[in-house]
């Protein structure tokens, strides 16, 4: 992730209209677009942040993608959780180095990568994914960004049928009916462990909260995160005309020890 570009690096090319292209460098390779051809050899051995020109003279800035940029540009098998929600998920679920986490609904692997970066080499992420094609795509995306030496195990299975893991620190769900997993999470989490669910509609949130009311979970909270960028150019300072408003609701709850 540092130093000069080398073969195998993922590189983000940004043109003067801020259009982005994600490529993988290889000797002799070429990137083709309407702005011309860029030879990979023009990047190899050069530092990150370099500006290069295509065969038609168009300027491209070359950088290694951040995790947020990679999530938005990587191949998708399923809809991803966007960066504006990934950060709050890590904070609300209090993901820490060394944590053991079950993630159900791996999708394209966006949240998985954020979790793996946060838990470090001493933690573990166990992913349950119902569709084999989604599981394969997620593995490829994760390897493309983080490499294959990560503490990850992905199983093709349905969390509605149960969770085999025990003494987990966190259970994170991106499923349409997470209330079906509440009873399984009760036995899989350690006391004080946190369950977090990402849901697109408030009706689903309401149903989940009903299930949590009759469980060993407490301290439940639900929220959504809105993102508004600003236009700042000289004396022209104003909110952008568009904002990323609703994407999903985040609901957290903690497993409590029943009062005697």
C-alpha positions as CSV (number, residue, x, y, z in Angstrom):
1,X,0.0,0.0,0.0
2,X,3.0,2.3,0.0
3,X,6.0,3.1,-2.2
4,X,6.2,3.0,-6.0
5,X,3.6,1.2,-8.1
6,X,4.4,-2.4,-8.7
7,X,2.7,-5.2,-10.8
8,X,-0.5,-6.3,-9.2
9,X,-1.3,-3.0,-7.6
10,X,-4.9,-1.8,-7.8
11,X,-4.8,1.8,-9.1
12,X,-7.5,4.4,-9.4
13,X,-7.3,6.7,-12.4
14,X,-9.1,10.0,-12.2
15,X,-9.6,12.3,-15.2
16,X,-10.2,16.1,-15.2
17,X,-13.9,15.5,-14.9
18,X,-13.4,13.4,-11.8
19,X,-14.4,10.2,-13.6
20,X,-12.8,7.2,-11.9
21,X,-11.4,4.0,-13.4
22,X,-10.1,1.1,-11.3
23,X,-7.3,-1.0,-12.9
24,X,-4.8,-3.7,-11.9
25,X,-1.3,-3.0,-13.1
26,X,0.6,-5.5,-15.2
27,X,3.7,-5.2,-17.3
28,X,2.8,-4.5,-20.9
29,X,-0.8,-3.8,-20.0
30,X,-2.9,-1.0,-21.4
31,X,-5.9,1.0,-20.2
32,X,-8.3,2.1,-23.0
33,X,-10.9,4.8,-22.8
34,X,-12.4,7.6,-24.9
35,X,-9.6,9.8,-23.7
36,X,-7.0,7.5,-25.3
37,X,-4.6,4.7,-24.3
38,X,-2.5,4.6,-21.1
39,X,0.3,2.1,-20.9
40,X,0.7,0.4,-17.5
41,X,4.4,0.7,-17.9
42,X,4.0,4.5,-17.6
43,X,2.9,3.9,-14.0
44,X,5.0,1.0,-12.9
45,X,7.9,2.2,-10.8
46,X,6.5,5.7,-10.3
47,X,5.1,7.1,-7.0
48,X,1.5,7.3,-6.1
49,X,-0.1,10.6,-7.0
50,X,1.6,10.9,-10.3
51,X,-0.1,12.6,-13.2
52,X,0.2,10.9,-16.6
53,X,-1.1,11.5,-20.1
54,X,-2.9,9.2,-22.5
55,X,-2.1,8.7,-26.2
56,X,-4.5,11.6,-26.8
57,X,-2.9,13.9,-24.3
58,X,-5.6,13.6,-21.6
59,X,-4.3,14.0,-18.0
60,X,-5.0,11.2,-15.5
61,X,-4.0,11.2,-11.8
62,X,-3.0,7.8,-10.5
63,X,-3.5,6.9,-6.8
64,X,-4.1,3.7,-4.8
65,X,-7.8,3.5,-3.9
66,X,-8.9,4.1,-0.4
67,X,-11.2,1.5,1.0
68,X,-14.2,3.9,0.4
69,X,-13.1,4.4,-3.2
70,X,-12.6,0.7,-3.8
71,X,-16.0,-0.2,-2.4
72,X,-17.7,2.2,-4.9
73,X,-15.6,1.0,-7.9
74,X,-15.2,-2.8,-7.3
75,X,-17.2,-5.5,-9.1
76,X,-20.5,-6.2,-7.4
77,X,-22.5,-9.4,-7.0
78,X,-24.9,-7.7,-4.6
79,X,-25.7,-4.2,-3.5
80,X,-23.0,-2.9,-1.2
81,X,-23.2,-1.0,2.1
82,X,-22.0,2.5,1.2
83,X,-19.0,4.2,2.9
84,X,-21.3,6.6,4.7
85,X,-22.7,3.7,6.7
86,X,-19.5,1.6,7.0
87,X,-17.8,4.1,9.4
88,X,-20.8,4.4,11.7
89,X,-21.2,0.6,11.7
90,X,-17.7,0.2,13.0
91,X,-18.3,2.7,15.8
92,X,-21.8,1.6,16.8
93,X,-20.8,-2.1,16.9
94,X,-17.6,-1.0,18.7
95,X,-15.4,-3.2,16.4
96,X,-12.0,-3.5,18.0
97,X,-8.6,-5.3,17.3
98,X,-8.9,-9.0,18.1
99,X,-12.7,-9.2,17.9
100,X,-14.5,-12.3,16.7
101,X,-17.3,-11.3,14.5
102,X,-20.1,-13.1,12.6
103,X,-21.3,-11.3,9.5
104,X,-24.3,-12.7,7.9
105,X,-25.1,-11.4,4.4
106,X,-21.6,-11.0,3.0
107,X,-22.8,-9.7,-0.4
108,X,-20.0,-8.1,-2.3
109,X,-17.7,-7.9,0.7
110,X,-17.7,-4.1,1.4
111,X,-18.5,-4.4,5.1
112,X,-16.3,-7.5,5.4
113,X,-13.3,-5.5,4.3
114,X,-14.0,-2.7,6.8
115,X,-14.3,-5.3,9.6
116,X,-11.1,-7.1,8.6
117,X,-9.2,-3.8,8.7
118,X,-10.5,-3.0,12.2
119,X,-10.0,-6.4,13.9
120,X,-6.4,-6.8,12.7
121,X,-4.6,-10.1,12.4
122,X,-5.6,-11.4,15.8
123,X,-9.3,-11.2,15.2
124,X,-11.6,-13.3,13.0
125,X,-14.5,-12.6,10.7
126,X,-16.8,-15.6,10.0
127,X,-19.1,-14.8,7.0
128,X,-22.4,-16.6,6.3
129,X,-23.6,-16.1,2.7
130,X,-26.6,-17.8,1.2
131,X,-25.5,-17.5,-2.5
132,X,-22.3,-19.2,-3.6
133,X,-21.8,-16.7,-6.4
134,X,-22.0,-13.8,-4.0
135,X,-19.5,-15.6,-1.7
136,X,-17.1,-16.1,-4.5
137,X,-17.4,-12.4,-5.7
138,X,-16.8,-11.2,-2.1
139,X,-13.7,-13.3,-1.7
140,X,-12.3,-11.9,-5.0
141,X,-13.0,-8.4,-4.0
142,X,-11.4,-8.8,-0.5
143,X,-8.3,-10.4,-2.0
144,X,-8.1,-7.6,-4.5
145,X,-7.9,-5.0,-1.8
146,X,-6.5,-6.8,1.3
147,X,-4.7,-9.8,-0.1
148,X,-5.4,-13.4,0.8
149,X,-3.6,-13.4,4.2
150,X,-6.6,-12.2,6.3
151,X,-8.5,-13.8,9.2
152,X,-11.6,-14.6,7.2
153,X,-13.8,-17.7,6.8
154,X,-16.8,-17.6,4.5
155,X,-19.4,-20.3,4.6
156,X,-22.3,-20.8,2.2
157,X,-25.2,-21.2,4.6
158,X,-28.3,-19.5,6.0
159,X,-28.1,-17.8,9.4
160,X,-31.9,-18.3,9.8
161,X,-31.1,-21.9,10.4
162,X,-28.7,-21.2,13.2
163,X,-25.2,-20.0,14.2
164,X,-22.6,-22.6,15.1
165,X,-20.1,-20.2,16.6
166,X,-19.9,-19.5,20.3
167,X,-18.5,-16.7,22.4
168,X,-18.6,-14.1,19.6
169,X,-18.0,-10.5,20.3
170,X,-20.2,-9.1,17.6
171,X,-23.0,-10.3,15.2
172,X,-23.6,-8.1,12.2
173,X,-26.6,-8.8,10.0
174,X,-27.4,-7.5,6.5
175,X,-30.5,-9.7,6.0
176,X,-34.1,-9.0,5.1
177,X,-35.5,-10.7,8.2
178,X,-32.9,-10.3,11.0
179,X,-35.5,-11.0,13.6
180,X,-35.2,-14.7,12.7
181,X,-31.6,-14.6,13.9
182,X,-32.2,-12.9,17.3
183,X,-32.6,-16.2,19.1
184,X,-29.5,-17.6,17.5
185,X,-27.4,-14.5,18.3
186,X,-28.5,-14.9,22.0
187,X,-26.6,-18.2,22.2
188,X,-23.7,-17.2,19.9
189,X,-22.7,-13.9,21.6
190,X,-20.8,-13.5,24.8
191,X,-22.5,-11.5,27.6
192,X,-22.3,-7.8,26.7
193,X,-21.8,-8.6,23.0
194,X,-23.4,-6.4,20.4
195,X,-25.7,-7.3,17.5
196,X,-26.1,-4.8,14.7
197,X,-28.6,-5.0,11.8
198,X,-28.6,-3.0,8.6
199,X,-32.1,-2.6,7.1
200,X,-33.5,-0.6,4.2
201,X,-37.1,0.1,5.5
202,X,-38.5,1.3,8.8
203,X,-41.1,-1.5,8.7
204,X,-38.3,-4.0,9.0
205,X,-36.8,-2.0,11.8
206,X,-40.1,-2.0,13.7
207,X,-40.4,-5.8,13.4
208,X,-36.8,-6.3,14.6
209,X,-37.4,-4.1,17.6
210,X,-40.5,-6.1,18.5
211,X,-38.4,-9.3,18.5
212,X,-35.7,-7.6,20.6
213,X,-38.2,-6.6,23.2
214,X,-38.9,-10.2,24.1
215,X,-35.3,-11.3,24.1
216,X,-32.2,-11.1,26.3
217,X,-31.0,-8.1,24.3
218,X,-31.3,-4.6,25.7
219,X,-30.2,-1.0,25.1
220,X,-31.6,-1.1,21.6
221,X,-31.2,1.9,19.4
222,X,-32.0,2.6,15.7
223,X,-30.8,5.5,13.5
224,X,-29.9,6.5,10.0
225,X,-27.0,8.5,8.7
226,X,-27.4,11.3,6.2
227,X,-24.5,12.8,4.2
228,X,-24.5,16.3,2.7
229,X,-21.4,17.6,0.9
230,X,-20.7,21.3,0.2
231,X,-19.7,23.2,-2.9
232,X,-16.7,25.4,-1.9
233,X,-15.2,27.4,-4.8
234,X,-13.9,30.9,-4.0
235,X,-16.7,33.0,-2.6
236,X,-19.3,30.4,-3.8
237,X,-19.9,28.4,-0.6
238,X,-23.2,26.5,-0.4
239,X,-24.6,23.0,0.2
240,X,-24.4,20.8,-2.9
241,X,-27.7,20.4,-4.7
242,X,-27.7,16.7,-4.1
243,X,-27.1,14.7,-0.9
244,X,-26.9,11.1,0.0
245,X,-29.9,10.8,2.3
246,X,-31.5,7.5,3.2
247,X,-29.6,4.3,2.4
248,X,-30.4,2.1,5.4
249,X,-31.3,2.0,9.1
250,X,-28.8,0.8,11.7
251,X,-30.1,-1.0,14.8
252,X,-27.9,-2.1,17.6
253,X,-28.6,-4.1,20.8
254,X,-26.5,-5.6,23.6
255,X,-26.8,-9.0,25.1
256,X,-27.5,-8.6,28.8
257,X,-27.4,-11.1,31.7
258,X,-31.0,-11.5,33.0
259,X,-31.6,-10.1,36.4
260,X,-32.1,-12.6,39.2
